[in-house]
Structure formats: C-alpha cells, structure tokens
Amino acid sequence: MLKNIALCFSGGGYRAAGFSLGILSYLDHFKIKDTETDLAISLLDNVNGLSTVSGGTITGVMYTYFRANERYFEEFYAFFYEFMDKDLLLDLALKKLEDKDNTVWNNTFKKKSLINAFALAYRDLFLLDPEDTFKSLYPATASIKDFCFNATEFTYGLAFRFQNEGDFGNYHYRDKTGLQSHKGDFHVADIIASSSCFPLGFEPLTMPHDYFKKDSLAYNQLVQDADFRAGVGIMDGGIVDNQGMGSTMLADQRNREKGTTAYYDLILNCDVGTGYIDPWKPEPTATGTSETINQLWGKIGNFVANNFIAWLLVIIGLGSIIAGSCYSCCYGKWGIFIGTVLLLLGILLFVIKGAIGYTLKFIENKIKLAIPEFYIPKLKSFDDIGVGTLKRMVLERLTSGANMVNYVFLNQVRRLNYDLFYKSKNLEGRRATAIINALTKKRYTENTTVNENDNTTTKKEKELLNTIPKPSKKMFDSAEIAASFGTTLWFEKKDKDIRTLDNLIACGQFTACYTLLVYILKTEKKQKQPNAQLETIKEALLKDWDAFNEDPFVLVKKRK
C-alpha cells in the first residue's frame, strides 16, 4: 500500500509554492515499512508521478531537478526555503526589465518583456546552467517516472504539457517532428515561466522565438511548421486545469493500458484554491451635474483646433529674440532668453496638440475597425451620456471582467475538473485531496457538522471525520494565515511579519497528515478483515496529528 503515489500541485503563486513544499516535506518525514525489504522508507521515495501548474511548478520543477541530480531532499528543502525566504524574484525580474542600457537584452535572444525577465531571473536565482534543459530532468536513473509541467497554448486553446511521457505539448503537436525531436532542449527556467505566466499579469511567451536562438537547430526545425513560424503563445497552465489533475489521470490511464490494473496506489491532489470568491461590487452611481461625452469631446476638439495661443507665443518669442539681438546691454540678453523660452513653449504646444489629434484619430480608426460599420451611427446615442456615468460603466466592465477571469471562470473550470476526478470509477479508493483551507475553522466546521438533513453518504463521512481529534486553535490560525495569503510571486512586509512562509509550509505538512489520515480511515472502513499495515500507518499518522495539534510548526522548526 502507498507504494506508488502521484502528486498534483495546483497553481497559486507563492501560496502554491510554499504549500507544495510543505506537502513534500511531510511525505519525506513520514516513514512506512517496505514489506519486501522490511526497511523503513519515506513516502516521498514512493512518489513516481508528478503534475504541476503555475506556482506549484516552481516547486515541482526544482524538486524534480534536485531528484534527477541525486541530491538529498534536505538539500532541496534548504535551497528552496532560502529562495522563498529571501524573496528576490520580483526585484530581480524588474531590474532586468528596467535595464536602461539593454545590457541584459543585448545578451539574450529573448524579446524584452516581463515574463522573459522572470525566466532570466529564475535562471539566476536557481543557479541554472544553459545545459539545465528538460532532458536533464529524466536521466535513466530518475526516480520520478512520469512528470508533467502544465501550460496553455493560445493557437488551439488547449493544455500544453511539458511531459516526459505521452504527447509532448498536446495531440495537435503529436506529429510536429521539430517539437517532438527537440522537447528535451527546452530550458528548465523557461518551463517554469511558461507554466506560471498568468493572464493579465504577464504577456504570453512565444514559441519558439522566446525559447531558442534563431541559429539553433531546434528553432530552424520548429519554424518549418506554419503554427510555429507565426509563433505559438504559451501561458499559465491554470487557464485550462489549475490543479493538474487531468495530466495525472491521463498518465494513470496510459499505464493501465500497458497492462497495469491500478498504476497509482494514490493520487494526492494538493490544491491551494479555496473555492470562495470576493463578491463583485458595483461602482457608486455618479451624482450631481456632469459633462456629456459630446461636450467633453467638443472641448478637446476646440483645444486641438484652436492654435491662437501657440501662434501668439511663437510670434512674441521671435519678436523678443529679434529685439534682444539689437541691444548689447542686459535687456538684450534677457530679451533673447525670454524670447527663446516663449518660442519653445509655442512649438511644444503645437507638438502636444498634434500628438493629441493624432492619438484621437488613431483611437477612432481602431474603434471603427473593431465595430461593424452599420453599428457606428448607433454609437451617437452615447454622446449625451455624462462622463461620470460613462466612467462607472467602464469601471464596472473592467472589474466584472477581472472578477470573471480570476474567480468565476477559474472556479468553474475547477469544479469541472473535480467532477471528472471524483466521478472516475477507475480512481475509486485511490484518490485524495489536500485543500489549503480544509483546516481553517470555517471550512472544518462546515465539513464536520452533522445535520439531520445530510444524506447518508455525507453524514457517514462527517461522522468518520469526527473520530479524528479536533484541530487546535493554533492550527486553525496557521491554516487561516496560509489560506488568506494571495497568489502573488512575492511577500509584502505584513506577510513576513506574520511568518507567512512558515505558515504555508506548516499548513502543507499538517494538511497532508490530516488528508492521509482520512484516506486511511476510509480505506480501513472498507476492509472486510483487519489489516495490520493499515493499523500501523494509522497509528503513526495519529501520533503526528497530535504533535501538530500541540505545535503546528513542529516539523518546520526541525528543518531550521
């Protein structure tokens, strides 16, 4: 039992990266006896599958990198903890982007962009060499047999999988020989950037232009294909599957088709999504009198069209310069100086007016191209709308659109993926989910409160959860800090003041313990005969649970 485990790390910036580190460190801590060798081994040694998204990919790629290089987990933990604790990623990326003399960008084939600045920052902070490519993650001795780092491509709108088994990319790229023959040449840092390139915050990476030098064999073979010649946009994997469960389910299916009845003993989904959203709120209604669009547009038009002031400044300026040049005294020098200033102001005013006029015309032409011709006359009805009302209309569109992308859309995709995960009969008895807010007071109370109206399954499950000792206040508080942290790629001062990183790791640890305990209890309940191995695992998990209840940071402290 638990000999073959797959992990899924969700997206969610540093919240996901820290929580995932906690999951890994608990699995490394927890030992079970190998029935064949009678030796105690960590559950982490039994992890043979890994699928990650966005923030989870930062942890997942670097763990796979250390594992492939046969470096101990303690070394990885210390390295990655220091990376997050120093919190240099954002500052370094912005410094590269702001590079005024283009020293950075003259020494790379990548175009200047924020996401490429992050990719270069990952290379520096993770001490990666040019040879640290995708193929370096799966040597012949690799212990992780199946791994997938998920992104999304914007040509067909599908998941793009950086994976060592199965279709690299997706089925559309299955026969693209350039991609398949050079899949091992993608740099590790670029894969991290691809998977964590979230919409609105970043622009897409362009494949192959942002991945390979133009004189490289990989680039020249890829651009033979029409899709890649135009450039394939690559962004965050969370757009289509923010938990990475789909890739693991496909890996499980591939291996079952090879003849294995149940490839993974357990698929442990580690999710930092809470399922809750901040309700959208309308903008305040404009009050009082307000200029209409027509009136405002008229004022701008008059300003641009009326060049009287500009001409006046130019004429007076020229006159002062001429008059000043006729005198050699102090007045002459001041006349030339004042005239020059007035002349420059007049010219500057002409330039400003011209720029405004050009910009307005440019915007007008772009709007006309985007709107059907028959509809343009109907837009005249907006002329008499007040500026305050228009501002509210625009802001409500922007805020509701952002809310839709960041919350509504992602949560809907999340629900669909969970539906597939939990309705799959092939996964019965070998799936579990560790959710970051499972042990917050609110979520825990909702999950364990037994009501008369509960259906039989729900009621029995809640009664089973109540057999586990209740989390302590210290644990509730730690989980709340972890679950409340944003999905950014940086920590603010207030986050550091409340030890957010330690809370994220601790939450991953005690949530992993709790999730495994629930899984073992459910498995035990289905057994017809007592199982000594299950009983041993359960007792060890309960012992750890008691320790976490006493001090949620017990394992975090041990590793410092």
BADO-668466 format. One record per residue (C-alpha): x, y, z; residue in one letter; residue number from 1. Coordinates in steps of 0.001 Angstrom, whole numbers, plus 500000, padded with zeros to 6 digits. Layout:
BEGIN
      xx      yy      zz  residu  num
       X       Y       Z       A  NUM
...
***
This chain:
BEGIN
      xx      yy      zz  residu  num
  500000  500000  500000       M    1
  501130  503569  499183       L    2
  503987  502149  497131       K    3
  503173  504173  494034       N    4
  501999  507743  494623       I    5
  501246  510593  492216       A    6
  501134  514220  493341       L    7
  499267  517122  491737       C    8
  500369  520636  492721       F    9
  497884  523373  491866       S   10
  498633  526882  490693       G   11
  498533  529862  493013       G   12
  501838  531777  493080       G   13
  503874  531599  496279       Y   14
  500834  530260  498118       R   15
  501074  527127  495962       A   16
  504884  527008  496056       A   17
  505016  527131  499877       G   18
  502113  524726  500422       F   19
  503674  522241  497962       S   20
  506981  522432  499821       L   21
  505083  521552  502997       G   22
  503453  518547  501303       I   23
  506809  517244  500052       L   24
  508493  517742  503421       S   25
  505770  515829  505272       Y   26
  505950  512921  502814       L   27
  509722  512899  503323       D   28
  509193  512845  507097       H   29
  506599  510056  507167       F   30
  508098  506562  507032       K   31
  506437  503242  506272       I   32
  507899  499751  506339       K   33
  508632  498174  502968       D   34
  507017  494724  503143       T   35
  509621  493276  500752       E   36
  512816  494609  502350       T   37
  511451  495219  505868       D   38
  513176  498620  505766       L   39
  511573  501942  506691       A   40
  511278  504262  503680       I   41
  509716  507689  503339       S   42
  506501  508141  501400       L   43
  508365  510654  499240       L   44
  510521  507820  497898       D   45
  507306  506221  496650       N   46
  506264  509275  494617       V   47
  506566  508206  490976       N   48
  504183  510692  489360       G   49
  504067  514487  489458       L   50
  501848  517032  487710       S   51
  502172  520728  488478       T   52
  500676  524072  487493       V   53
  501894  527664  487812       S   54
  503148  528326  491375       G   55
  503186  524579  492030       G   56
  505504  524190  489036       T   57
  508145  526392  490669       I   58
  508410  523836  493490       T   59
  507787  520821  491263       G   60
  510424  521576  488636       V   61
  513123  522324  491181       M   62
  512294  519227  493249       Y   63
  512486  517113  490069       T   64
  515776  518832  489171       Y   65
  517337  518018  492558       F   66
  515967  514472  492413       R   67
  517349  513915  488905       A   68
  520767  515048  490134       N   69
  520539  512585  493061       E   70
  520688  515317  495687       R   71
  519116  514734  499096       Y   72
  515735  516210  499983       F   73
  517287  518119  502900       E   74
  519477  519968  500408       E   75
  516496  520796  498186       F   76
  514407  521960  501141       Y   77
  517137  524290  502421       A   78
  517772  525691  498926       F   79
  514110  526282  498096       F   80
  513263  527669  501535       Y   81
  516079  530202  501149       E   82
  514811  531133  497667       F   83
  511342  531917  499020       M   84
  512542  533479  502265       D   85
  514920  535929  500554       K   86
  512083  536878  498179       D   87
  514337  538309  495450       L   88
  512371  537114  492407       L   89
  510233  540193  491703       L   90
  513013  542712  492364       D   91
  515473  540855  490142       L   92
  512936  540454  487313       A   93
  512017  544161  487415       L   94
  515692  545127  487494       K   95
  516257  543096  484327       K   96
  513196  544637  482675       L   97
  514255  548190  483603       E   98
  517783  547620  482227       D   99
  518235  551087  480637       K  100
  521355  550367  478596       D  101
  519936  546967  477487       N  102
  522972  545061  478777       T  103
  520698  542138  479692       V  104
  518667  542142  476486       W  105
  521631  542547  474145       N  106
  522966  539279  475563       N  107
  519858  537165  475055       T  108
  517755  536113  472087       F  109
  514566  536762  474081       K  110
  512426  539816  473408       K  111
  512201  542369  476194       K  112
  509116  541536  478262       S  113
  508132  540977  481882       L  114
  507684  537207  481549       I  115
  511096  536845  479864       N  116
  512598  538932  482673       A  117
  511126  536402  485128       F  118
  512527  533496  483078       A  119
  516001  535063  483251       L  120
  515557  535705  486987       A  121
  514708  532015  487559       Y  122
  517953  531060  485813       R  123
  519981  533297  488111       D  124
  518231  532525  491405       L  125
  518153  528759  490829       F  126
  521809  528779  489678       L  127
  520874  527098  486406       L  128
  523335  526495  483566       D  129
  522484  526541  479835       P  130
  522684  522724  479939       E  131
  519895  522507  482517       D  132
  517240  521567  479994       T  133
  514136  519394  480126       F  134
  516046  516221  479201       K  135
  518282  516689  482261       S  136
  515205  516023  484428       L  137
  514782  512418  483304       Y  138
  518085  510523  483314       P  139
  517930  506736  483149       A  140
  518146  506593  486945       T  141
  515281  509060  487526       A  142
  513018  508026  490404       S  143
  510046  510089  489200       I  144
  508808  508088  486222       K  145
  506034  510411  484992       D  146
  506117  514163  485379       F  147
  504239  516934  483656       C  148
  504531  520704  483978       F  149
  501336  522211  482627       N  150
  500880  525322  480485       A  151
  498258  526501  477960       T  152
  498779  527236  474263       E  153
  496872  530012  472516       F  154
  496708  528588  468990       T  155
  494172  525824  469666       Y  156
  493274  526845  473231       G  157
  494399  523564  474802       L  158
  496663  522388  477588       A  159
  500333  522348  476618       F  160
  502170  519665  478568       R  161
  505904  519689  479171       F  162
  505983  515964  479992       Q  163
  508482  513142  479702       N  164
  505846  510524  478778       E  165
  502846  510771  476447       G  166
  502325  513559  473921       D  167
  504659  516493  474491       F  168
  502503  519585  474016       G  169
  499151  518084  473066       N  170
  497641  515891  470355       Y  171
  497772  518735  467802       H  172
  501561  518683  468075       Y  173
  501940  514900  468141       R  174
  503216  514781  464565       D  175
  505226  518007  464681       K  176
  508632  516372  464315       T  177
  510512  519572  465165       G  178
  508802  519809  468556       L  179
  508960  516117  469426       Q  180
  512632  515754  468483       S  181
  513634  518851  470465       H  182
  511373  518522  473507       K  183
  514407  517826  475652       G  184
  516036  521131  474659       D  185
  513606  523471  476446       F  186
  515347  525212  479324       H  187
  514115  524443  482834       V  188
  513683  528158  483682       A  189
  511571  528740  480562       D  190
  509307  525838  481529       I  191
  508751  527380  484969       I  192
  507989  530757  483365       A  193
  505605  529147  480849       S  194
  503587  527344  483499       S  195
  503377  530389  485799       S  196
  502633  533029  483138       C  197
  499220  534056  484477       F  198
  496846  536228  482381       P  199
  496612  539996  482931       L  200
  499829  539921  484964       G  201
  502012  538712  482081       F  202
  502097  538587  478306       E  203
  502426  535152  476626       P  204
  505778  533634  475796       L  205
  506119  532990  472066       T  206
  507254  529545  470948       M  207
  509871  529037  469553       P  208
  511091  532665  469471       H  209
  511379  533084  473268       D  210
  512766  529584  473797       Y  211
  515556  529036  471254       F  212
  518257  531060  469499       K  213
  517490  531803  465866       K  214
  520625  529999  464701       D  215
  519800  526850  466714       S  216
  518713  523607  465095       L  217
  515609  523496  467310       A  218
  514430  526956  466194       Y  219
  515024  526303  462496       N  220
  513235  522967  462561       Q  221
  510269  524341  464514       L  222
  509672  527305  462197       V  223
  509285  524921  459277       Q  224
  505766  524411  460644       D  225
  503210  527166  459947       A  226
  501980  527299  463574       D  227
  505437  527838  464996       F  228
  506518  530172  462191       R  229
  503779  532575  463253       A  230
  504569  531946  466923       G  231
  502542  529895  469405       V  232
  501516  531820  472525       G  233
  502194  529937  475774       I  234
  500672  530944  479110       M  235
  499714  529671  482574       D  236
  498571  526058  482870       G  237
  495817  527090  485280       G  238
  493764  528532  482434       I  239
  492533  525048  481486       V  240
  493374  522959  484587       D  241
  494621  524756  487684       N  242
  495023  521518  489646       Q  243
  496945  519488  487058       G  244
  494679  516502  487717       M  245
  493941  515899  484034       G  246
  497573  515155  483212       S  247
  497898  512665  486080       T  248
  494654  510930  485109       M  249
  495985  510575  481553       L  250
  499278  509186  482886       A  251
  497365  506686  485019       D  252
  495276  505682  482002       Q  253
  498360  505264  479790       R  254
  499966  502940  482288       N  255
  496800  500931  482879       R  256
  496556  500420  479118       E  257
  500046  498934  479251       K  258
  498650  496186  481459       G  259
  498823  497578  484990       T  260
  495460  497238  486769       T  261
  495875  500267  489004       A  262
  499073  502145  488261       Y  263
  498932  504597  491147       Y  264
  498038  503420  494651       D  265
  497131  507011  495459       L  266
  496733  510259  493537       I  267
  497129  513062  496071       L  268
  495748  516327  494723       N  269
  497226  519352  496545       C  270
  495073  522421  495945       D  271
  495517  525985  497216       V  272
  492247  527147  495677       G  273
  489679  527873  498370       T  274
  486535  527761  496244       G  275
  485453  531102  497718       Y  276
  485344  534363  495771       I  277
  485222  538027  496696       D  278
  481745  539224  495631       P  279
  481707  541766  492805       W  280
  480518  545189  493915       K  281
  479028  547868  491629       P  282
  480666  551279  491345       E  283
  478946  554221  493099       P  284
  476352  555948  490918       T  285
  477506  559345  489626       A  286
  475798  562245  491425       T  287
  475359  565918  490509       G  288
  475772  567503  487092       T  289
  478313  566043  484720       S  290
  479586  566978  481306       E  291
  478356  564795  478490       T  292
  480702  562937  476158       I  293
  479742  565333  473375       N  294
  480615  568381  475478       Q  295
  483948  566928  476611       L  296
  484832  565816  473083       W  297
  483958  569316  471841       G  298
  486325  570919  474342       K  299
  489150  568600  473328       I  300
  488436  569288  469662       G  301
  488439  573041  470232       N  302
  491715  572798  472147       F  303
  493350  570905  469291       V  304
  491858  573088  466551       A  305
  492484  576451  468220       N  306
  496153  577310  467706       N  307
  495844  581028  468620       F  308
  497843  580733  471867       I  309
  500580  578686  470216       A  310
  500946  581191  467372       W  311
  500918  584079  469851       L  312
  503762  582515  471860       L  313
  505796  581897  468706       V  314
  505309  585478  467411       I  315
  506112  587111  470775       I  316
  509084  584810  471231       G  317
  510531  585601  467804       L  318
  509905  589314  468394       G  319
  511734  589215  471721       S  320
  514704  587386  470198       I  321
  514962  589902  467337       I  322
  514560  592891  469665       A  323
  517041  591457  472157       G  324
  519658  590898  469466       S  325
  519561  594645  468704       C  326
  520840  595522  472169       Y  327
  524130  594578  473724       S  328
  523031  595541  477209       C  329
  521427  593398  479895       C  330
  517988  593889  478334       Y  331
  519213  592337  475126       G  332
  520358  589147  476866       K  333
  517114  588845  478814       W  334
  515083  589555  475689       G  335
  516801  586719  473839       I  336
  516365  584373  476822       F  337
  512647  585176  477316       I  338
  512024  585029  473579       G  339
  513665  581607  473328       T  340
  511549  580267  476213       V  341
  508322  581616  474660       L  342
  509263  580253  471239       L  343
  509953  576786  472669       L  344
  506670  576863  474602       L  345
  504800  577719  471425       G  346
  506480  574896  469496       I  347
  505840  572485  472397       L  348
  502162  573451  472386       L  349
  501974  572726  468656       F  350
  503587  569303  469262       V  351
  501208  568474  472141       I  352
  498157  569461  470105       K  353
  499408  567452  467145       G  354
  500071  564396  469335       A  355
  496602  564615  470900       I  356
  494990  564981  467496       G  357
  496949  562032  466090       Y  358
  496153  559849  469127       T  359
  492431  560648  468960       L  360
  492366  559872  465244       K  361
  494286  556639  465820       F  362
  491847  555537  468562       I  363
  488868  556494  466406       E  364
  490171  554425  463483       N  365
  490883  551417  465731       K  366
  487358  551616  467190       I  367
  485859  551783  463707       K  368
  487799  548668  462686       L  369
  486544  546786  465760       A  370
  482884  547803  465340       I  371
  480624  546731  462450       P  372
  480034  549644  460045       E  373
  476254  549531  460393       F  374
  476570  549956  464167       Y  375
  478775  553077  464158       I  376
  475872  555566  463694       P  377
  474124  553975  466693       K  378
  477052  554980  468922       L  379
  475882  558585  468595       K  380
  473458  557760  471407       S  381
  476474  557754  473778       F  382
  477204  561416  473016       D  383
  474750  562705  475595       D  384
  475793  560308  478380       I  385
  477506  562027  481315       G  386
  481236  561463  481837       V  387
  480584  560223  485393       G  388
  478086  557660  484102       T  389
  480480  556538  481376       L  390
  483279  556184  483949       K  391
  481041  553936  486075       R  392
  480076  551849  483018       M  393
  483719  551377  482021       V  394
  484896  550541  485566       L  395
  482077  548030  486064       E  396
  483062  546298  482838       R  397
  486709  546166  483874       L  398
  486103  544957  487450       T  399
  483481  542376  486457       S  400
  485742  541144  483631       G  401
  488682  540757  486010       A  402
  486405  539015  488528       N  403
  485191  536653  485811       M  404
  488728  535696  484733       V  405
  490256  535446  488218       N  406
  487375  533850  490121       Y  407
  484232  532810  488236       V  408
  485967  531222  485253       F  409
  488724  529528  487270       L  410
  486254  528177  489831       N  411
  484002  526796  487102       Q  412
  486942  525013  485440       V  413
  487975  523800  488899       R  414
  484504  522322  489507       R  415
  484511  520558  486136       L  416
  487947  519044  486791       N  417
  486927  517872  490267       Y  418
  483805  516370  488743       D  419
  485949  514307  486357       L  420
  488352  513352  489143       F  421
  485724  512163  491614       Y  422
  483334  510539  489145       K  423
  486022  508329  487628       S  424
  485306  504745  488697       K  425
  488890  503795  487848       N  426
  490123  506039  490659       L  427
  487837  504744  493400       E  428
  489812  504126  496569       G  429
  492978  505730  495231       R  430
  492361  509479  495291       R  431
  492525  512155  497968       A  432
  492654  515944  498059       T  433
  494616  518185  500413       A  434
  492986  521631  500251       I  435
  494784  524556  501847       I  436
  491736  525835  503752       N  437
  490468  522406  504874       A  438
  491681  523099  508413       L  439
  490546  526698  508716       T  440
  487874  526971  511382       K  441
  485131  527875  508889       K  442
  485830  525076  506394       R  443
  486476  522456  509077       Y  444
  483193  523278  510850       T  445
  481277  523056  507562       E  446
  482821  519674  506773       N  447
  482302  518069  510185       T  448
  478925  519417  511342       T  449
  476354  516608  511147       V  450
  472793  517700  510356       N  451
  469648  515600  510168       E  452
  469181  516752  506570       N  453
  472537  515340  505445       D  454
  472262  512449  503006       N  455
  473549  509080  504188       T  456
  476962  509292  502487       T  457
  477675  512813  503706       T  458
  476518  512013  507235       K  459
  478691  508898  507472       K  460
  481695  510774  506118       E  461
  481272  513598  508633       K  462
  480924  511101  511461       E  463
  484175  509493  510298       L  464
  485957  512878  510324       L  465
  484765  513459  513871       N  466
  486736  510409  515049       T  467
  489929  512443  514446       I  468
  490854  514811  517320       P  469
  489706  518356  516576       K  470
  492377  520812  515329       P  471
  493750  523176  517953       S  472
  493296  526953  517802       K  473
  496964  527293  516840       K  474
  496375  525018  513861       M  475
  493219  526894  512831       F  476
  495155  530167  512986       D  477
  498058  528834  510927       S  478
  495735  527439  508254       A  479
  493876  530766  508127       E  480
  497097  532717  507502       I  481
  498119  530283  504751       A  482
  494715  530226  503035       A  483
  494324  534022  503237       S  484
  497645  534759  501552       F  485
  497370  535956  497944       G  486
  498585  534206  494818       T  487
  501418  536654  494164       T  488
  505065  535882  493430       L  489
  506302  537990  496331       W  490
  505781  538607  500051       F  491
  504884  542023  501434       E  492
  506209  543260  504777       K  493
  502924  542397  506516       K  494
  503243  538819  505208       D  495
  506750  538498  506605       K  496
  505659  539960  509938       D  497
  503198  537073  510463       I  498
  505634  534395  509166       R  499
  503517  533600  506118       T  500
  506141  531338  504532       L  501
  506418  529174  507658       D  502
  502625  529050  507896       N  503
  502324  527936  504251       L  504
  504828  525122  504792       I  505
  503309  524090  508135       A  506
  499830  524113  506589       C  507
  501060  521828  503805       G  508
  502518  519478  506419       Q  509
  499579  519147  508795       F  510
  497044  519158  505927       T  511
  498944  516288  504279       A  512
  498864  514404  507595       C  513
  495122  515018  508008       Y  514
  494325  514077  504396       T  515
  496277  510821  504612       L  516
  494620  510026  507937       L  517
  491140  510500  506437       V  518
  492165  508388  503433       Y  519
  493444  505560  505661       I  520
  490285  505641  507825       L  521
  488072  505388  504731       K  522
  490196  502569  503329       T  523
  490138  500749  506669       E  524
  486361  501026  506837       K  525
  486053  499205  503505       K  526
  488276  496319  504616       Q  527
  486470  493085  505443       K  528
  489362  491813  507550       Q  529
  491720  493688  509933       P  530
  494829  494945  508156       N  531
  497983  495217  510269       A  532
  499751  497569  507836       Q  533
  496781  499955  507759       L  534
  496632  499955  511541       E  535
  500357  500746  511807       T  536
  500082  503630  509323       I  537
  497002  504985  511102       K  538
  498704  504968  514496       E  539
  501763  506763  513105       A  540
  499564  509415  511444       L  541
  497589  509944  514655       L  542
  500842  510404  516549       K  543
  501942  513074  514059       D  544
  498497  514686  514226       W  545
  498776  515020  517990       D  546
  502214  516612  517576       A  547
  500850  519111  515030       F  548
  497963  519939  517338       N  549
  500460  520732  520067       E  550
  502682  522790  517753       D  551
  501755  523264  514050       P  552
  505376  524278  513329       F  553
  506981  521191  514845       V  554
  508462  519984  511522       L  555
  509282  523480  510259       V  556
  511384  524059  513382       K  557
  513206  520745  512950       K  558
  514425  521764  509495       R  559
  515752  525173  510542       K  560
***
